């Protein structure tokens, strides 16, 4: 079982997909927040660091058991779940015939997935000595899983690390049978008790115990350790107590239906990192930590074999993961090696895919429609797509003079030519987006909000009502603020990628028709992140991935929330988020979040544009790819279901 990170809701999916489409997500924490944390930890200021973990006197386990009414929770194997699901699904076409098809429509796409997305029927079909060559866009900064702050780092840690919890393609959580014997939650939802398996070892042979989990939690919550990415969510846990080598109890701050998503975080070996934690809390600067950075001790299915910085990362299957005392105790990973090839340019990556140098890559609309439709591609490759809840938007800074009035924001949405964007710029591949939740999500409003369509008359009327009128007859709308006439001219940030620039340029052209000047400003990725975080912008083009729970979007919309870069504020939305995170009835929760969606749709702090489905190219030797709302990875089993057949 591979670690499915709880961090990925607004990190992994967004970073990977947005880099591919040329649209940087504003909250990826890709470096700048880690750097900020490092500066704080190295500060010479005498002010003591913020206390992130208050002292806690844990009760004895016998006393807790006597007091608490425990309820059994599921401990499952995601591969078994997928196999059970596929046993009920009809294979629409043979593998041989599927490999002959060109993916030109959704009917063919379903046929390809029904044949090539299946798990092997038996072990004899699998090439157990195979290597999978995966495509990644950038190198990782650290091999330490709790130091992760980028998509590739979390991708690597999902293979080299292990977790206690996961969730399936429907975002239903469970404890992982590879690592957990039992999982119980208290009836009052304040405690979770987990019993670990006793056949887990680190790659250096040292047993993995409950004390490793406690040590990791306390390290993550140490303010001197620069790990803001993994701290998010983990900081909602009150305490974790190890009662013996296998038994853990998680103590929650309050009873919330979202507590389950905070239980899973990357785990590091206590016997390695406790030695120099006090002398080097950065976990990376000292000679000791550099040694373990280059040769990390891992607890998951794979270990680091080789790393050529800027070129590739090679992982080797770890026998001591699935074998213990001479017996196979866990399913053997399908690949002997995983090679992650670092290729930043999508066109170069596609050439590598065609040549068989990589086995998979995500495709942007242009590559899907214009460079993967001929025999040159289909000689060695095929392609498939699936629904993914990654949405893109124009974000309006609601604290600027231009966009503080919701009528203006609505006018922006009416002014934009959505149809031209979807049909021409996105090649008809993406579906329109109307808000934070996809229509297939359980928390989406019923009925669903309708997509905006261009209506320049409505846009002009709304602007007139908001006081933005051409007072001086120069063709540009303006408005008086504090006795000064301000022309409606603003700047929109975007990455310097073709699709991003094309969409923003279309907005610019549309707004010129109604007397508004829009300057399109290509902005370097990290600069855009920094300006977004500091609210130093007027508008931007960006995107978000999906969380495992609708509560994850509270950080985007609640007043003064950490990623509320547009400075949107609505007391009713704030109250609904608080209500939603305390309601355990799923149907009632759905209505709460559906109401949030409707309010945001009315207020238009974003002009929602489209959902970016997953589009992937695969080598014809690859099997087992299954899509979820998070794409083919980032859930259980995700990557774990991929395999290569024995050559015939």
N, C-alpha and C positions, 0 to 999 in steps of 0.2 A: 504494500500500500504506500503510495506516494503522499507526501504532505500536501494537503490542500490548504493554502494559507488563508486565514481569515482576513489578512491585510489586503488581499487583492480587490475587494469591492471597489475602492476608488484609487487603486494603484496599479495593479498588474494589467488588468484589461485596458485601462485608459492609456497607460504609457506605451504599450506595444501597439495598440491599434491607432493611436493618434500619431505616433511617429511614422507609421506606415502610410497614413493618409495625408501626412503633412500638416497635422493640426495638433499642436502641443496642448495637452490637458493642463490646466492651471494648478493642479494639486498633486502632482506626481511625487513631490518631495525628493526630486532627483538631484540631491547634492546640496542645494542652497540651505535647506533647513538643517541638514546634518552639519554643514559647515558652521552654521550659526551656533548649534549646540556645542560643537567642539570649541569654539571661541569662548563660550560661557564657561565650559569646564576648565579651560586654561587661564581664565581670568585671574588677575592678581588682586581683584577686589576682595576685601576682608569680609564682605557680607556672606553669611553661610548660605549654601545652596538651598533651594526650595525643597521641603520635605515632601516626597511623593508617596511615602509608605509609612503610615503611622504604626507605632508599636501595637501588637495584638497578642492577647493572652488566649491562645486556642484552648478550648476545653478538651478533656480527655475523650478519646474515641468512645469508650464505654458510656460515658455520660451523654455524649452526643447521640449515640444510638438509642439510648433509653428515652431521650427527649424527642427525637425527630421521627416522623413517619416517612420512611423511604419508599419511593416508587421506582420500579425497575424501568430502565431506559434501553433502547436498542443498541446492541453491539453487532455490527454487520461487516461484511466483506463487500466492497463496492463492485468487485469483479463478478461475484456471485449474483449481485443485484442486476448487473447488466446482462449476464448470461440468462437469467430468468426472464428479463424483459425481452431479449432477442428470441427466446424460445416461443414467444407469443406473436412475434412479428413475421410476416410472410416475406421470404426472399423473392423479389420480383423478377430476378434475372440471374443467370449463372455468372460466376466470376469471369470466365472466358469472354462471355458476351459483354459484360460490363466494361472490360478493358478495351473493347473495340469501339465503345461509344464516345462521341464528342458531346460534351455537356453544353447544350444550347438552350435548354429550357428546364423548368422545375420538374416536369415528369421524368425526364432523363436523369436529372439530379437525384431524384428519389430512387430510381433504379440502381444508379451507381452506389449510393450509400447503402442500399439494402443488401448489396452483394459484397462490396469492398469494406464496409464498416463492421463486419461481423467478427466476433471472436473465433479463434480456431476451434474446430470440433474436437481435436485431441492433440496431445503433445507431439505426436509424430509429424504433424503439419508444420511445426514451428522450427525455424532456423535459429537454434539457441546460441549460435556463435556469431550472430549478425551484429552489425554496427548500424545505428541510425544516425544520419548526419542532419542535424537540425540547423535552421537558420535563426540567428539572432542579430539584432541591429547594432549592439554595442557591447563592449567588454564590461565585466563586473569590476567594482572597486574593491570588494572584500569577499572572501570565502566564508567569513563568519556569518552564520545565518541571522543573528540578531542585529547585525550591522547593515542588513539589506535596505536599500532605498531605491532600487530600480527594478525594472521588469526582469532583466537577465539574472540579477542576483536572487530574486525570489524564484525564478525558474530553476536555477541551479540548486537552491536549498530545498526545493520540492523533490529533488532527486537524491540529494545527499542527506537530507534530514528526515525526521519522522514526526508524526503527530499522533495525538490521542483521539482527535475528532476529525470528521470530514462531513460532506454533504453530497447528495446525488444531483442529477441533472434537473431535478425539480426543487432544489435548495432545501431538501429535507435532511436535517442533521442526524448524525449517529456517531457512536464511538466506534473506533476502528478495531476490528477483531485481530489484526496483525499485532497490535500493541496493548490492547485492553482486554481484561477478563470480564469485568463487569462495570456497569455505570448505573448509578442511582441518583435521583434528584429528590430533595425533600419536598413534601407536599406543599409547603409554604414557599417553595422556590428560592430559598435563601442559601441552600447548600447543594453541592454536587459531590458525590463520593465516587472515586474511580480506583479500581484495583488493576494494577499493571501486570502484564505477563512477566514471568521470571526467566524467559529465554531470550532476552534482548541484551545485546552487547554493543559497545562502541567498536569502531574499526581497529582500535589498539587492543581489543580483547577484554577491556574492563566492563563489568556488568552495568547496564543502564538501570537506574533505580528512581524511585520517587524523589529522592533528594536532588537529583539532577533537575527535575522540573521546578522544585522549590528554589533552588539556587538560581536558575535562569530567570524565574519571575522576579526575584529580589534584585538581580543584576539589571534587568530591564527597568525596574522602578528606581534604580540608583540614579539620582540626578547628575552624577558625575560622568555617567556613561552615555555617549551621544547616540541614542537609538530612538529618535522621535517617531519613526515610521512604525516599528513594532510595539512601541509604547501605546499607540492609539488603540483603544479597546482593552488592552491588557490592564490599563490604569483604572478600569471600572471594577476590577476584582479587589475585594477588601484584603484577602489574605489567602495563602495556600499553605496547608500543613501536611507534612509527611509523617504518618504515624508508624510506618515501618518502611522497608525497602520497596514495597509494592502498593501501599495504601495511601491515597491522597484525598484530602477534602478541600474543595474550593469554597471559600466564604465570600458571599456577594454583599455588596453595599446595601442593596435593596432588592426586593422581589420584582423582576422584570422579565417579560417574555424574550427579551434580547440577550439575556445573560449567556445563553448557550454559545453565542457567536464570539464571546470573549475568552473562551476556555482554551482555544487553540493558538499557540504561538510557537515560534521556532525554539528548539531546545539545544542547549550547549552542554558539553561535559564539565561537570563540577571539578573533577580531578585535574582538568587541564587549566581552567580559567580562574579558579580560586587562588592560584599561587601568586599571581602578580596583579590581581584586581586592584588592590589598594595602591600599589606603586605606579601602575599604569592603567587608570580607569578608561582610557581611550580604547583599550583592547587591541591596539594596532601600532603604537609607536615604539615600544621597547623591542629589544632584540628577541626576547622570549616570544612576544606575540607575533613578530614578523616570521619567526620560524614556524609557528602554527598557522599563520596565514598562508604560507607556501606549502605546507604539508598538514592540512587540517584533519583532525580526528572527526569522523562522521558517524552518525547513528542510523542512517537510512539505507536504502537499497544500493546506493552507489558511493564510490569514493573517488577523490581526485587522482587521476593518473598523470596528466600532463596539462600544462597551460602555457600557451605562447601568447603573451599579452598583445591585444589588438588583432589577433588572428583566430585563435581557436581555444576551446576548453574541452578536454577529453575526460570523461568519467568512466570508471570501470565498475562492472557489477561486483558487489561484495558478497562473497560466499557466506561469510559469517552473519549476513542478514537473514538468509533463508535456511541456513543449516545450523544446527545446534547439537553438540555431542553426537555428531555423526548421523543425525536424522534431519529430514526436511520438515521444518516447522512452519514455514510460510511459503507462499507461492514464489517460485523463482521468477524474477523479472525477465521479460521476453528478450531483452537486448543485452549482449555481453558488454557493449560499449555504447556510450552516447557521446557523439562529437557535436559540439555547438560551434558552428562556424560563424565568425563575426563578419558580416558584410553589410555596410551601411547603405549602399546604393541599391534600390529595388531592381533596377535594370540589370545590374551586375549579378544580383542574387538570382534573378530569373534565368540568366544565362547559365549559372551554376546548376540550377535545377534541371534545365534541359540536358546538360552534360552528365547528369547523375552525380554531381559533386555534393549536392545536398538532396535530401529526400522530401522536404516539405518547406513551404513558405506561405505566408499570407499575401494575398494579391489585392492591390488597390483596383478601383473600377477600370482605369485605363489598361492596366496589364491584363485584367480578366477579359476585357472586350476586344482589345486590339492586338495583343501579343501572345495569346494562348488559344487561338482558334484554328491553327493550321497543323499540318502533319509534323512540322518542325517541333511543335510542342508535344503532340500526342504520340510521337515515336517512343518516348520513354516515360511520359507523364500522363496523368489525368488530373481532373480538378473537381472540386465539390464545394457546396456552400450550405450554410445553415443559418437559422435565425439567431441574432445576437442583439442584446439590449444595450448597445452602445449608441448614445445619441449625441448629435452635434447641434450647435446653436450660435446665435449672436448674443453675447452677453452685454447688457446695458448697465453701466454704473449708475445706480439709482440716486446717488448723492451728488450727481452733477446737475447743473442747471438744465441741461438738455433732456435728461431722462428721469427726472424726479416725478414727473406727472405720468400716470399710467396711460393716459390718452395718447401721449407721444409714443410710448412704447408700443401700444396697439397700432398706431399709425405706421411705425416701422415694419410691423408684421404684415400689414395690408399693402405696404408699398413694394415689398420684395416679390419678385417673380419666382415663386416656389416651383411652378411647373417647369420653367426653363432650367432651373437648377437640377431638378430630379431627372428630367428627360435628357437634357443635353450634357450638363457637366458631370452628372453621376451615371450617365449611360443607361438610365432606367433601372438600375440595380438596387437602389435603396428605396425604402418606403417612407412616407412623410411621418414626422414626429409632431405630437401635439402637447407633450408635457413630460413629466419626470418618469411616468410609469408606462410601460408598453401595454398595448391592449390585451395581450395574452397573459399578463401578470395578474395574479389573484387580487392584488391591491388596486388595480386600475379602476377608474370610475365607471359606473353603469348608469346611463349609456356613456360611451366614450366621447371625449371632446373631439370636435371636427378640425381637420387641418385648415389652416389659413390659406386663402387664395388671394392673389393680387387683385386689389380693388383700389385704384388710385383716387377715386372720388371719395371713398370712405376715409382714406388716409388724409386727404386734404381737409375734409370736414373735421376730423378729430384734431388736426393741427390748428385749424382755425379756432375751434372751441377752447383749445389750450393756450390761445393767445399768440401762437407763432404765425404771424402774418407778415407779408412783405410791405412794411410801412413806408420805405423810401423808394420803392419802385425799381430796385436794381435786379429784381428777379430772384433774390435770396430772401427766404423767410427770416424774420428777426423778432425779438421780443425785448421789452424794457425790464431791466433789473436794477433797482436802486438808482434810477434816473439815467442809466446807461443802456443804449441799444446794443444788444448782443446778436450778431448774425448766427444762424443755425449752421455752423460748420464744426464738424468734429472729426476725430481720428479713430480708426479701428485697427487694433493690433491683430496680426496674424503671422503664422510662420511663413517662411519663404519657400513654399512648396506650390506646385502648379494648381492642385485642386483648391487649396485654401485661398490662394490669390485670385483664382477665377471666381469663386463664390463671393468674395469680398468686392471684387471689381463689379460683379453683377449688381450687388447692393448699391455701390456708388452710382452706377448708371441709372438704376431705378429711382434713387433719391433725387438725382438731378432733375428728373421730370416733375417733381413737386416742390422745387425750390430749396433743396437742402444739399449742402456740400459735404462730402464724406471723403476724407483722405485715408487711403489704404497704406498702412505702415508695416512692411515686412519686419519681423522682430526675431532676433535670435532666441532659441528655445529657453535657455536659462534666464535671459533678460525678461522674457515674457512672464516666466514664473515669478520672478522677483517683483515686477511691476503689478502683477495680479494680486500677489499676496499683500502688497502695500497699498492697494487700491489706486495705484498711480496710472490710471487709464480712463478713457471715456467709453470705449466699446471694444469688444474682442470677439474673435471667432475661435471656438474651442469645442471640447466634447467631454463627456463623462461615460464611464462604464457603469455597470450595475452592481449593486450590493446584494448580499445574500438575504437581506431583510430591508424592508422599506425605511426602517429607522435610520439606516446608514446615511440617507440624504438629509438628515437633520443638520449635518455639518455644513450643508450648502445653503440652507434656507432660514434657519433660526437666526433671529437678530443677534448680531455680533459673533456668530459662529465662526470657527477657524477658517473654513473654506468658503464663507459667504463673501466672495470677492466683489460681487456687485452691490454689496451693502443694502440688500433688500431687507425690508422690515415690515411685518404684518403681525400684530398681536394675536390674531385669530389663528394664524399658521403656527406660531409659537405654542399656543395652548393646545392645538390639535396634536402636535408632535409629542408633547408631554402626555397627553391622553393616550395616544397610540402606543407609546412605549410601556404603558402600565396596564393595557388591556390584553388579557390572555385569550379571549374568544376571537378566533381567526376571522369569522364573518364580521364581527363588530370592528375589528382592526381594519379590515378591508374598506369598510365604509368611511372610517376616519381618514385613511390615507387617500382614498378616492376623493374626499372633500378637499384635502390639501392640493391634490392635483388640479381640481376644478378652480380653486382660488388662484393658484399660480397661473393657470391658463387665462383667467380673467385679468390678472395684474400684469402679465407678460414681462416679468423681469428678464426673461430670455425670449428671443424669437426662436422657437424650436424649429429645426430644419428637417432632419432625417435621422432614421436609425440605420446604423452601418452594420449590415449583415456580415457574417464571416465568409470570406472567399479564400479558398486555399488551393494551391497546387501541390500534388503529391506524386512521388515516384510510383510507377506501376507495381513495384515490389512491396509497397507498404499496404498494410491492412489494419482494420480495427478503429478507424477514425469515426467518432460519434460526436455530433454537435449538441451544444446546450446553449442557453441564453448567455453563457460566458465564452462561447466558442468551443473548440475541440479540447481545450485544456482548462485548468482552473477549477475543476470539480472532481468528484470521485466516480469512476476511475480516471477519466481524462487521459493523460499521456499513458497511463498504465495499460490501456487496452490496445495500444499500437503494437504491431508485430510484423515480422517478415516470414513468408513461407519458405520451406525448403525448395531449393532450385530443382527443377525437373529437367 
